[in-house]
Amino acid sequence: MFDVGFSELVVIALVALIVIGPERLPKVARTVGVLLGRLQRYVNDVKSDINREMQLDELKKIQEEVSTQTREMQDSLSSEMRAVEDSLNHSIAAPEVAPTEPSAAAPDATGPETIAEGTAPVAQAPEHQMELGFGSATEKAKG
């Protein structure tokens, strides 16, 4: 701030001794020392308050970043879980069965018990099967 050397302090002290006088100089020096101490404490308090505010702002920024990353992660996980749940529900509802070619030992293909080529029987899955805790398709339709 101010660059005050020893020689400058000696000149200030001599001028103060001449102007103020020897009997009032100790009292003035004491008062100046107290005032300078108060000023120094005030400046230090302001500096620490500014530092605390800067740290608080940094912590708020970090908190916002973490919360946005958490929300993004949660959204990503929930979308992935929905995709997995939909895939599982789809595979439970209609399992894929490969069509088989009739063999020579197979019964006549004109009977009522035969299945048309390229179609697969649809197995009805019970509603309580494969509960993953995400809600099944029937629970989503109900609620």
Backbone as a ProteinNet text record, in pm:
[ID]
protein_1_A
[PRIMARY]
MFDVGFSELVVIALVALIVIGPERLPKVARTVGVLLGRLQRYVNDVKSDINREMQLDELKKIQEEVSTQTREMQDSLSSEMRAVEDSLNHSIAAPEVAPTEPSAAAPDATGPETIAEGTAPVAQAPEHQMELGFGSATEKAKG
[TERTIARY]
83.3	0	89	134.5	226.7	365.2	462.3	599.6	667.4	665.7	721.5	846.5	959.5	1085.3	1113.5	1223	1258.9	1291.7	1360.8	1398.6	1274.4	1174.8	1051.3	975.9	977.1	913.5	983.3	1115.7	1190.9	1154.3	1142.4	1104.4	963.4	870.4	732.9	731.4	811.1	816	873.1	976.4	1034.6	935.2	865.1	765.7	653	609.1	503.4	550.4	674.5	728.5	731.3	767.3	774.5	633.8	542.8	408.6	323.6	320.8	231.3	290.9	414.5	478.5	507.4	607.6	650.2	548.8	463.5	372.8	249.1	202	83.5	119.2	242.6	283.3	252	278.1	244.5	93.7	9.3	-134.4	-180.5	-129.2	-164.2	-114	6.4	62.3	-23.1	-68.1	-153.8	-286.3	-346.6	-473.8	-457.9	-348.6	-323	-302.7	-231.6	-210.8	-342.4	-431.5	-562.3	-644.6	-646	-722.5	-668	-536	-476.3	-506.3	-508.3	-543.4	-688.3	-779.6	-920	-933.8	-862.8	-867.4	-815.6	-707.9	-650.5	-746.9	-810.8	-908.7	-1027.9	-1073.1	-1184.7	-1148.9	-1029.9	-985.5	-975.7	-921.9	-912.5	-1050.5	-1146.4	-1283.1	-1347.4	-1326.2	-1382.6	-1320.3	-1189.7	-1122.2	-1176	-1192.3	-1242.6	-1387.7	-1470	-1607.8	-1610.5	-1524.2	-1517.5	-1472.4	-1373.4	-1326.8	-1436.6	-1511.8	-1622.5	-1729	-1761.6	-1861.4	-1814.1	-1685.7	-1632	-1637.9	-1602.7	-1610.3	-1754.1	-1846.6	-1987.5	-2038.5	-1999	-2038.2	-1981.7	-1856.2	-1795.1	-1868.7	-1904.2	-1977.2	-2115.1	-2181.4	-2312.4	-2299.4	-2194.1	-2172.2	-2146.8	-2065.7	-2036.7	-2163.8	-2244.9	-2370.8	-2463.9	-2473.5	-2557.8	-2507.6	-2375.3	-2318.7	-2349.7	-2332.5	-2358.7	-2506.3	-2594.6	-2737.7	-2779.6	-2723.4	-2757.8	-2704.6	-2583	-2529.2	-2611.4	-2657.8	-2740	-2871.9	-2934.8	-3060.8	-3040.8	-2931.6	-2903.9	-2884	-2810.3	-2786.4	-2917.1	-3000.3	-3128.3	-3217.5	-3223.5	-3303.8	-3253.1	-3120.9	-3061.6	-3093.7	-3077.2	-3106	-3253.1	-3340.5	-3483.9	-3524.2	-3467.1	-3500	-3446.2	-3326.8	-3272	-3355.1	-3396.7	-3478.6	-3613.4	-3672.3	-3797.7	-3778.1	-3667.4	-3640.1	-3624.3	-3552	-3534	-3667.7	-3746.7	-3877.4	-3968.4	-3970.6	-4052.8	-4006.9	-3875.9	-3822.7	-3862.1	-3850.2	-3888.6	-4037.9	-4118.4	-4263	-4300.6	-4233.6	-4261.1	-4221.1	-4105.6	-4061	-4142.9	-4198.6	-4285.9	-4420	-4472.3	-4604.9	-4606.2	-4506.7	-4504.7	-4367.2	-4343.2	-4211.1	-4194.4	-4075	-4046.1	-4018.1	-4092.7	-4071.3	-4036.2	-3927.5	-3885.1	-3979.5	-4025.2	-4113.8	-4036	-4103.3	-4038.1	-4094.2	-4011.6	-4055.9	-4119.3	-4230.9	-4292.3	-4201.2	-4185.7	-4100.2	-4184.6	-4120.1	-4190.8	-4272	-4229	-4299.6	-4408.7	-4423.3	-4522.8	-4660.8	-4764.2	-4900.7	-4937.9	-5048.9	-5094.4	-5108.4	-5060.1	-5059.2	-5194.8	-5295.7	-5427.7	-5517.8	-5474	-5556.5	-5578.3	-5681.8	-5712.2	-5610.2	-5531.2	-5436.6	-5305.3	-5290.9	-5167.2	-5174.1	-5058.4	-5046.8	-4999.8	-5054.5	-5015.8	-4868.8	-4805.9	-4663.7	-4633.3	-4526.9	-4483.9	-4552.5	-4648.4	-4712.9	-4668.5	-4665.7	-4623.5	-4737	-4754.4	-4860.1	-4820.1	-4918.5	-4894.1	-4926.3	-4826.7	-4846.4	-4893.2	-4992.4	-5044.2	-4964.4	-4895.1	-4815.2	-4902	-4888.1	-4964.5	-4920.4	-5010.2	-4980.7	-4873.2	-4861.5	-4765.5	-4625.2	-4606.8	-4477.6	-4383.4	-4257.6	-4149.5	-4176.2	-4208.5	-4224.8	-4086.9	-4050	-3918.7	-3922.7	-4039.5	-4049.3	-4065.5	-4078.8	-4095.5	-4239.6	-4321.6	-4461.2	-4473.4	-4566.1	-4584.5	-4673.9	-4692.3	-4773.7	-4918.1	-4967	-5106.1	-5121	-5017.9	-5026.3	-5019.9	-4943	-4935.2	-5068.6	-5134.3	-5262.3	-5368.9	-5361.7	-5459.3	-5438.9	-5316.5	-5293.2	-5218.7
-116.4	0	124.4	167.4	281.1	225.5	281.1	238.1	342.8	315.6	410.8	347	414.6	363.2	416.4	368.7	408.3	558	607.9	750.6	839.9	799.5	877.2	874.1	760.6	751.8	842	850.1	936.5	1082.6	1122.4	1260.8	1289.8	1198	1216.9	1228.8	1145.7	1151.3	1285.1	1335.6	1465.1	1579.7	1578.4	1683	1674.3	1554.2	1537.3	1586.4	1559.9	1605.3	1757.8	1818.8	1965.6	2025.5	1971.3	2030.3	2000.9	1878.3	1838.5	1875.3	1859.1	1887.7	1760.5	1767.8	1647.4	1596.5	1684.4	1630.8	1564.6	1605.1	1543.5	1433	1420	1321.6	1177.2	1132.7	993.6	964.5	1059.1	1038.8	1030.2	1117	1115.1	986.6	942.8	819.7	699.4	696	588.6	588.3	706.2	717.6	675.8	719.7	680.7	529.6	470.9	325.1	249.8	295.5	230.4	240.8	361.3	379.7	294.9	286	202.1	53.7	11.8	-126.7	-157.9	-63.9	-82.4	-89.1	0.8	2.3	-129.6	-180.8	-306.2	-422.9	-427.9	-533.2	-523.8	-400.2	-380.7	-430	-395.5	-439.9	-592.1	-653	-799.4	-864.1	-805.4	-858.5	-850.7	-738.9	-723.7	-825.5	-845.5	-944	-1084.5	-1120.7	-1255.4	-1271.8	-1166.1	-1173.8	-1193.3	-1121.8	-1135.9	-1276.6	-1328.7	-1465.6	-1567.8	-1550.7	-1642.2	-1636.7	-1517.6	-1503.5	-1569.7	-1553.8	-1616.8	-1769.5	-1821.5	-1965.3	-2013.8	-1935.7	-1972	-1975.4	-1878.4	-1877.9	-1999.6	-2033.1	-2150.4	-2277.6	-2288.1	-2405.4	-2414.4	-2299.6	-2300.9	-2347.3	-2302.5	-2346.1	-2496.2	-2544.9	-2688.7	-2766.4	-2715.8	-2782.7	-2787.3	-2678.6	-2677.2	-2776.2	-2782.1	-2876.4	-3019.9	-3049.5	-3185.7	-3219.6	-3124.3	-3153.7	-3172.5	-3095.1	-3115.2	-3248.9	-3284.4	-3414.4	-3527.8	-3509.9	-3611.6	-3626.6	-3511.8	-3518.3	-3586.3	-3552.3	-3614.6	-3764.9	-3803.9	-3946.1	-4016.9	-3953.7	-4013.5	-4027.8	-3925.8	-3933.4	-4043.4	-4051.8	-4154.7	-4294	-4312.6	-4442.9	-4478.8	-4382.6	-4413.9	-4446.5	-4377.4	-4410	-4548.6	-4580.3	-4713.2	-4821	-4792.8	-4891.1	-4909.2	-4799.5	-4810.9	-4894.4	-4873.3	-4950.1	-5098.4	-5128.6	-5267.9	-5327.8	-5252.5	-5302.2	-5326.9	-5233.7	-5252.4	-5374.6	-5390.9	-5506.3	-5636	-5638.7	-5758.8	-5784.6	-5680.2	-5698.5	-5747.4	-5695.2	-5737.9	-5883.5	-5922.2	-6060.2	-6156.8	-6111.3	-6197.3	-6212.9	-6103.8	-6106.1	-6188.5	-6179.2	-6251.5	-6312.4	-6435	-6496	-6535.2	-6518.7	-6552.5	-6701.9	-6770.8	-6913	-6927.4	-6995.6	-7014.5	-7111.7	-7078.8	-7173.1	-7299.4	-7413.8	-7541.4	-7595.9	-7666.3	-7728.7	-7862.9	-7895.6	-8027.2	-8139.1	-8240.7	-8352.6	-8461.5	-8561.7	-8671.1	-8750.5	-8756.3	-8834.4	-8752.6	-8626	-8538.7	-8574.6	-8547.3	-8576.2	-8487.4	-8515.9	-8444.9	-8296.5	-8211.2	-8066.4	-8004.2	-8085.9	-8029.5	-8038.3	-8095.6	-8113.6	-7983.4	-7976.1	-7854.1	-7822.4	-7918.7	-7891.2	-7832.4	-7813.2	-7755.3	-7603.6	-7543.1	-7397.1	-7348.9	-7239.7	-7186.3	-7151	-7163.4	-7137.2	-6990.9	-6963	-6825.6	-6763.2	-6829	-6772.3	-6851.1	-6782.9	-6848.6	-6836.2	-6935.2	-6924.3	-6818.5	-6748.1	-6643.6	-6701.5	-6705	-6756.7	-6643.1	-6667.7	-6567.3	-6576.3	-6468.6	-6465.2	-6416.4	-6476	-6425.4	-6284.1	-6205.8	-6066.4	-6051.7	-6147.2	-6135	-6178.3	-6224.4	-6273.9	-6158.5	-6169.1	-6075.2	-5935.5	-5924.6	-5792.1	-5740.3	-5627	-5569.4	-5449.7	-5411.4	-5294.3	-5165.5	-5175.2	-5055.7	-5041.9	-5139.4	-5137.7	-5206.9	-5300.5	-5370.4	-5288.9	-5336.6	-5263.9	-5255	-5361.1	-5357.8	-5260.1	-5249.1	-5151.2	-5010.3	-4986	-4853.1	-4816.6	-4914.7	-4886.8	-4858.8	-4928.3	-4908	-4773.6	-4737.7	-4616.9	-4517.1
0	0	0	116.3	124.2	152.2	85.9	108.7	196.6	327.4	424.3	483.4	469.8	521.7	661.6	720.8	857.3	865.7	769	772	764.5	689.2	681.4	813.7	882	1014	1116.2	1110	1201	1176.5	1049.6	1017.7	1068.9	1052.2	1100.2	1251.9	1320.7	1467.1	1515.4	1451.3	1490.3	1467.3	1355.7	1327.7	1430.1	1464	1563.8	1700.4	1736.2	1864.5	1869.9	1762.9	1760.1	1760.3	1678.3	1665	1787.5	1833.4	1942.7	2078.2	2091.9	2219.5	2295.3	2385.7	2456.4	2558.1	2617.1	2718.3	2656.7	2538.6	2478	2377.3	2340.8	2239.5	2280.9	2404.7	2440.2	2429.3	2470.1	2463	2317	2230.6	2088.1	2024.1	2057.5	2001.2	2041.1	2167.9	2215.7	2139.2	2122.1	2050.3	1904.5	1840.9	1702	1692.8	1787.7	1788.6	1802.3	1891.5	1910.1	1781.7	1722.2	1599.3	1484.4	1473.8	1369.8	1394.3	1519.7	1552.8	1513.4	1544.2	1505.4	1353.7	1286.2	1140.4	1082.7	1140.4	1092.2	1116.3	1233.7	1261.3	1165.8	1139.9	1047.8	907.7	859.6	727.1	722.6	828.4	833.1	834.3	907.7	909.4	771.5	703	568.2	473.1	483.4	398.7	424.3	551.3	582	535.4	547.1	497	345.9	276.1	130.2	92.5	163.1	135.9	161.9	271.8	301.9	193.2	146.4	39.7	-89	-120.6	-240.4	-227.9	-111.5	-90.4	-95.6	-41.7	-45.2	-188.3	-269.3	-410.2	-483.3	-454.6	-517	-475.4	-347	-300.3	-364.7	-383.5	-450.1	-594	-662.8	-800.5	-805.7	-715	-710.2	-679.6	-587	-552.6	-673.1	-749.3	-868.5	-972.7	-991.5	-1087.6	-1046.6	-919.1	-871	-885.5	-853.9	-864	-1010	-1102.8	-1244.5	-1294.3	-1252.4	-1292.5	-1233.1	-1109.7	-1046.3	-1119.9	-1155.3	-1230.1	-1365.2	-1435.3	-1563.9	-1548.8	-1446.4	-1422	-1388.9	-1306.1	-1269	-1391.5	-1477.1	-1598.6	-1690.4	-1703.8	-1787.9	-1735.2	-1604.5	-1545.1	-1557.5	-1533.8	-1541.6	-1684.5	-1784.3	-1923.3	-1959.8	-1914.8	-1940.3	-1871.7	-1749.4	-1677.3	-1747.1	-1797.9	-1871.5	-1998.2	-2066.4	-2187.9	-2155.7	-2048.8	-2008.2	-1966.9	-1892.2	-1847.9	-1967.3	-2063.3	-2182	-2260.8	-2272	-2342.6	-2273.3	-2141	-2066.2	-2077.3	-2065.6	-2077.3	-2217.3	-2319.3	-2455.5	-2474.6	-2422.3	-2440	-2355.4	-2245.4	-2164.8	-2233.5	-2288.4	-2349.3	-2477.6	-2560.1	-2687.5	-2708.7	-2657.8	-2677.8	-2824.2	-2870.9	-3009.4	-3020	-3108.2	-3133.1	-3280.1	-3307.1	-3444.9	-3513.5	-3634.1	-3705	-3740.1	-3726	-3755.7	-3885.9	-3959.7	-4083.7	-4050.4	-4115.1	-4087.8	-4138.6	-4058.9	-4098.2	-4162.7	-4215.2	-4282.4	-4182.9	-4056.2	-3955.7	-3888.6	-3926.2	-3863.7	-3913.1	-3833	-3877	-3995	-4054.4	-4173.8	-4143.5	-4230.6	-4210.7	-4233.2	-4269.7	-4295.2	-4174.7	-4066.7	-3947.3	-3872.2	-3787.9	-3714.6	-3606.6	-3565.6	-3459.4	-3508.8	-3638.2	-3689.8	-3685.1	-3680.3	-3673.3	-3809.7	-3853.8	-3984.4	-3983.1	-4099.7	-4110.7	-4083.7	-4007.2	-3981.1	-3861.1	-3799.7	-3680.5	-3560.4	-3449.2	-3325.3	-3224.6	-3140.4	-3037.7	-2934.9	-2886.8	-2787.1	-2650.5	-2566.1	-2431.2	-2342.5	-2264.1	-2172	-2041.8	-2009.6	-1887.5	-1773	-1656.3	-1541.4	-1507.4	-1448.7	-1417.6	-1310.6	-1220.9	-1111.7	-1150.5	-1271.7	-1315	-1346.4	-1307.6	-1338.7	-1285.4	-1162.1	-1103.4	-1067.9	-1126.2	-1105.5	-1013.5	-968.5	-883	-961.1	-1091.7	-1173.5	-1218.5	-1191.2	-1233.1	-1367.4	-1376.7	-1503	-1593	-1712.5	-1810.4	-1762.9	-1694.6	-1648.1	-1532.4	-1446.2	-1336.3	-1389.1	-1494.9	-1553.5	-1617.7	-1679.3	-1742.5	-1636.7	-1522.2	-1415.2	-1347.1	-1321.6	-1241	-1314.8
[MASK]
+++++++++++++++++++++++++++++++++++++++++++++++++++++++++++++++++++++++++++++++++++++++++++++++++++++++++++++++++++++++++++++++++++++++++++++++

